[in-house]
């Protein structure tokens, strides 16, 4: 289980089971999911797409929210399929 604090909220994520939770300072808790994706930087860049990056997504009051969790490590990239590491 990895834990990262971001802008007043705490993200808990088990990258092997794809289960995550978002915990707000007022103890509000949301079940979340782990997503891996590459992103375009919006510029004419020769290295696009960038990543892959790990994001945590959850629904809050009907809206889809998303926070960056971390980049996929070099060891994870070399390991082959991302489904195996998450």
N, C-alpha and C positions, 0 to 999 in steps of 0.2 A: 504494500500500500504506500503510495507516494502522497505527500501532503505539501501543498503550496499555498501561501497567503498572497492574495491579490486584492488590492483596493478595498480592504475591509471585509472581504469574504474569504473563506477557506475552502479550497478545492481538495477533496479526497478522491483518489483514483487508484483502482487496481487495474493495471494495464493488461494483465493476463486474462481477466474475466470480462473486461470492458464495462465494469460497474463503477460508477462514480457518484459522489454526493457533493452538493454545494451547501455550505453552512454560513448563514449570515450572522452578524453580531447579536441580533435579537433572538437567536436560537431557531430561526426559521430554517427548515431543511428541505431540500429538493433532491429527488433522485435524478441522476443525470446519465449521460452516455458518453463514451469516448469515441472520437472521430479522428482519423488520420487523413490529412490532405495536403496537397501542394497548392501554393498560391501564386498568382500573377502580381507583379509589383505595380503594374499600370503604366510602366514606361517601356520604351523600345529597348529592351534589355536582351542581351545574347544569352544570359543564364536563366531566363524564365523557363518553366516555373521554378519557384524557390521552395525549398523544403525537402522532405515532408515534415510537417509539424503536427503536433498532437493538440487537439482542442477538446474542451468539455462543453457539452450542449445540454440544456435543460429548458423546460417550459415553466414560465412563471406568469400567472394570471393570463394564460392563453397566448403569451408571446414567447417565441423561441429566443433564448439568450445563449450566448457563446463566449467563452473566455479561452485565451491562449494558455496552454499548460506548459509545453516545452517542445523543443525540437527532438526529432528522432536521432538517437546517437549513431555514431559511425559503426559501432558493433552491431546495432540493430539493423542498419541498412545492409551490412554485409551478410547478415543472417538469412537473407532471402525474402520470403513473403512477410508482409507486415501483419497478416492475420496470425502468424505464429508468435509475434512479440506482444500482441495486444490482446 
